[in-house]
């Protein structure tokens, strides 16, 4: 059942178009149809762009979380080099391994700093960085020196314990950042799903409204034409053919609308 507002709008449209040529009324339908298609296209483009941005954010967070989680394990690798320094006494080899792991951790901390996006995350990264700087200093100034002197285990135990505890701090800071990024990734996925549902609803509502407007306008134009002609368009064409053939019986019927036919 048409609503009262829809009926009023249709009646208003009929009155408004009463003095328009038929071609102008038909052109109005075409124009509004084109505008509706353009608006739907813009809405679709905006929606897809927003969904793409949300999807990209989720992928970036997931990738970052995986990398930071992997990098949190570099502390354990560093400790194996520390242990090898004393156990194997191959200082040339351990120097090379230490440089490689140091470069890897420096890059890991630089990346972690780039993805830490709040105060707590930046504090976690800073804590991991401070722990690593202390590890590097204790290793070069104490541990390596004692190892090269072939100091007893009791002397090596002190810097070894310090390094072990600092590696735990490094791992803790990086693990906290990884957990934060993983949480952000899940939140981004949730935002994507919510936006996708909202977009589908919005699109359906917009299409329904556009269809309703076009139907109402088409009805208004149709009624304005038939009302002004006093008959259906097919009947008017039949009447025109009879007049052209010389049958003027109903000629007066066509006078009212002929000025608006174009």
C-alpha positions as CSV (number, residue, x, y, z in Angstrom):
1,X,0.0,0.0,0.0
2,X,1.4,3.4,-0.9
3,X,2.0,5.7,2.1
4,X,0.2,9.0,2.4
5,X,3.4,10.9,1.9
6,X,4.1,9.0,-1.3
7,X,0.7,9.8,-2.7
8,X,1.1,13.5,-1.8
9,X,4.5,13.5,-3.5
10,X,3.1,11.8,-6.6
11,X,0.2,14.3,-6.8
12,X,2.6,17.2,-6.3
13,X,4.8,15.9,-9.1
14,X,1.9,15.6,-11.4
15,X,0.9,19.2,-10.8
16,X,4.4,20.4,-11.1
17,X,4.9,18.7,-14.5
18,X,1.5,19.7,-15.8
19,X,3.0,22.5,-18.0
20,X,6.0,20.5,-19.1
21,X,6.4,19.0,-22.6
22,X,6.2,15.2,-22.7
23,X,9.8,14.9,-23.9
24,X,10.9,17.0,-20.9
25,X,9.1,14.7,-18.5
26,X,10.7,11.6,-20.1
27,X,14.1,13.3,-20.0
28,X,13.6,13.9,-16.3
29,X,13.3,10.1,-15.7
30,X,16.4,9.5,-17.8
31,X,18.4,12.2,-15.9
32,X,17.4,10.9,-12.4
33,X,18.2,7.4,-13.5
34,X,21.7,8.5,-14.6
35,X,22.2,10.5,-11.4
36,X,21.1,7.4,-9.3
37,X,23.6,5.2,-11.1
38,X,26.4,7.7,-10.6
39,X,25.6,8.0,-6.9
40,X,25.5,4.2,-6.5
41,X,28.8,4.0,-8.3
42,X,30.4,6.6,-6.0
43,X,29.0,4.9,-3.0
44,X,30.3,1.5,-4.2
45,X,33.7,3.0,-4.8
46,X,33.9,4.7,-1.4
47,X,32.8,1.5,0.3
48,X,35.3,-0.7,-1.5
49,X,38.1,1.8,-0.8
50,X,37.3,1.7,2.9
51,X,37.1,-2.0,3.0
52,X,40.5,-2.2,1.2
53,X,42.0,0.2,3.7
54,X,40.8,-2.0,6.6
55,X,42.0,-5.1,5.0
56,X,45.4,-3.6,4.4
57,X,45.6,-2.5,8.0
58,X,44.8,-6.0,9.2
59,X,47.5,-7.5,6.9
60,X,50.1,-5.0,8.0
61,X,49.4,-5.7,11.7
62,X,49.4,-9.4,11.2
63,X,52.7,-9.3,9.3
64,X,54.3,-7.0,11.9
65,X,53.1,-9.2,14.8
66,X,54.6,-12.3,13.1
67,X,58.0,-10.6,12.5
68,X,58.2,-9.1,16.1
69,X,57.2,-12.5,17.5
70,X,60.0,-14.1,15.5
71,X,62.5,-11.4,16.6
72,X,61.7,-11.9,20.2
73,X,63.5,-15.2,19.9
74,X,66.8,-13.5,18.8
75,X,67.7,-13.1,22.5
76,X,67.9,-16.9,22.9
77,X,70.1,-17.1,19.8
78,X,72.3,-14.4,21.3
79,X,72.7,-16.4,24.5
80,X,73.8,-19.4,22.5
81,X,76.6,-17.4,21.1
82,X,77.5,-16.2,24.6
83,X,77.7,-19.8,25.8
84,X,79.8,-20.9,22.8
85,X,82.3,-18.1,23.6
86,X,83.2,-19.7,26.9
87,X,82.7,-23.4,26.0
88,X,84.4,-23.6,22.6
89,X,87.0,-20.9,23.0
90,X,86.8,-20.2,19.2
91,X,86.9,-16.5,19.5
92,X,87.2,-15.7,15.8
93,X,84.1,-17.7,15.0
94,X,82.1,-16.4,17.9
95,X,83.1,-12.8,17.1
96,X,81.6,-13.3,13.6
97,X,78.5,-14.9,15.0
98,X,78.1,-12.2,17.6
99,X,78.3,-9.5,14.9
100,X,75.7,-11.3,12.9
101,X,73.3,-11.6,15.8
102,X,74.0,-8.0,16.9
103,X,73.1,-6.7,13.5
104,X,69.9,-8.8,13.5
105,X,68.8,-7.6,16.8
106,X,69.6,-3.9,15.9
107,X,67.3,-4.3,12.8
108,X,64.7,-6.0,14.9
109,X,64.6,-3.2,17.4
110,X,64.5,-0.6,14.6
111,X,61.5,-2.3,13.1
112,X,59.8,-2.7,16.5
113,X,60.2,1.1,17.0
114,X,58.6,1.8,13.7
115,X,55.5,-0.3,14.5
116,X,55.1,0.7,18.1
117,X,52.1,3.1,17.9
118,X,51.3,4.0,21.6
119,X,53.2,5.0,24.7
120,X,53.1,1.5,26.3
121,X,54.4,-0.2,23.1
122,X,57.2,2.4,22.8
123,X,58.1,1.8,26.4
124,X,58.3,-1.9,25.8
125,X,60.6,-1.4,22.9
126,X,62.7,1.0,24.8
127,X,63.0,-1.6,27.6
128,X,64.1,-4.2,25.1
129,X,66.6,-1.8,23.6
130,X,68.1,-0.9,27.0
131,X,68.4,-4.6,27.9
132,X,70.2,-5.3,24.6
133,X,72.6,-2.4,25.0
134,X,73.5,-3.7,28.5
135,X,73.9,-7.2,27.1
136,X,76.3,-6.0,24.5
137,X,78.4,-4.0,27.0
138,X,78.6,-6.9,29.5
139,X,79.5,-9.4,26.8
140,X,82.4,-7.3,25.3
141,X,83.7,-5.7,28.5
142,X,83.4,-8.7,30.9
143,X,82.3,-12.0,29.4
144,X,84.7,-12.1,26.5
145,X,87.6,-10.8,28.6
146,X,87.1,-13.5,31.2
147,X,86.6,-16.2,28.5
148,X,89.9,-15.3,26.9
149,X,91.7,-15.5,30.2
150,X,90.1,-18.9,30.6
151,X,88.7,-17.8,33.9
152,X,87.0,-20.4,36.2
153,X,83.2,-20.9,35.9
154,X,82.7,-19.1,39.2
155,X,84.0,-15.9,37.7
156,X,82.1,-16.3,34.4
157,X,78.8,-17.0,36.3
158,X,78.4,-13.4,37.4
159,X,78.3,-11.8,33.9
160,X,76.5,-14.9,32.6
161,X,73.7,-14.4,35.1
162,X,73.4,-10.7,34.2
163,X,73.2,-11.5,30.5
164,X,70.6,-14.2,31.1
165,X,68.4,-11.9,33.0
166,X,68.7,-9.1,30.5
167,X,67.8,-11.5,27.7
168,X,64.6,-12.3,29.5
169,X,63.9,-8.5,29.6
170,X,64.6,-8.2,25.9
171,X,62.3,-11.1,25.2
172,X,59.6,-9.7,27.4
173,X,59.5,-6.3,25.8
174,X,59.4,-7.8,22.3
175,X,56.8,-10.4,23.2
176,X,54.5,-7.7,24.7
177,X,54.7,-5.7,21.5
178,X,54.0,-8.8,19.4
179,X,50.9,-9.5,21.6
180,X,49.7,-5.9,21.1
181,X,50.1,-6.1,17.3
182,X,48.3,-9.4,17.2
183,X,45.4,-7.9,19.2
184,X,45.4,-4.9,16.8
185,X,45.3,-7.4,13.9
186,X,42.2,-9.2,15.3
187,X,40.5,-5.8,16.0
188,X,41.2,-4.8,12.3
189,X,39.7,-8.0,11.1
190,X,36.6,-7.3,13.3
191,X,36.3,-3.8,11.9
192,X,36.5,-5.2,8.4
193,X,33.7,-7.7,9.0
194,X,31.5,-5.0,10.7
195,X,32.2,-2.5,7.8
196,X,31.4,-5.2,5.3
197,X,28.0,-5.9,6.9
198,X,27.2,-2.2,7.2
199,X,28.2,-1.6,3.6
200,X,25.9,-4.4,2.3
201,X,23.0,-3.0,4.3
202,X,23.7,0.6,3.1
203,X,23.9,-0.5,-0.5
204,X,20.7,-2.5,-0.3
205,X,18.8,0.4,1.3
206,X,20.2,2.9,-1.2
207,X,19.2,0.7,-4.1
208,X,15.7,0.3,-2.7
209,X,15.3,4.1,-2.1
210,X,16.6,4.8,-5.7
211,X,14.2,2.3,-7.1
212,X,11.3,3.7,-5.1
213,X,12.1,7.3,-6.3
214,X,12.2,6.1,-9.9
215,X,9.0,4.1,-9.6
216,X,7.2,7.1,-8.0
217,X,8.6,9.5,-10.7
218,X,7.6,7.1,-13.5
219,X,4.1,6.8,-12.1
220,X,3.8,10.5,-11.7
221,X,5.0,11.1,-15.3
222,X,2.8,8.4,-16.7
223,X,-0.3,9.8,-14.9
224,X,0.5,13.4,-15.8
225,X,0.7,12.3,-19.5
226,X,-2.4,10.2,-19.6
227,X,-4.3,12.7,-17.5
228,X,-3.4,15.5,-19.8
229,X,-4.2,13.5,-22.9
230,X,-7.4,12.2,-21.4
231,X,-6.5,8.7,-22.6
232,X,-3.7,6.2,-22.8
233,X,-0.9,6.9,-25.2
234,X,-1.8,4.0,-27.4
235,X,-5.3,5.3,-27.7
236,X,-4.0,8.8,-28.5
237,X,-1.9,7.3,-31.3
238,X,-4.9,5.4,-32.7
239,X,-6.9,8.6,-32.6
240,X,-4.2,10.5,-34.4
241,X,-4.2,7.8,-37.2
242,X,-8.0,8.1,-37.6
243,X,-7.7,11.9,-37.8
244,X,-5.0,11.6,-40.4
245,X,-7.3,9.3,-42.4
246,X,-10.0,12.0,-42.3
247,X,-12.1,10.7,-39.4
248,X,-12.8,13.9,-37.3
249,X,-15.4,12.3,-35.1
250,X,-13.2,12.5,-32.0
251,X,-10.9,15.3,-33.1
252,X,-11.8,17.5,-30.1
253,X,-10.5,15.0,-27.7
254,X,-6.9,15.5,-28.9
255,X,-6.9,19.3,-28.7
256,X,-6.2,19.5,-24.9
257,X,-2.9,17.8,-25.0
258,X,-1.5,18.5,-28.5
259,X,0.5,21.5,-27.4
260,X,2.5,19.4,-25.0
261,X,3.5,16.6,-27.5
262,X,7.1,17.1,-28.5
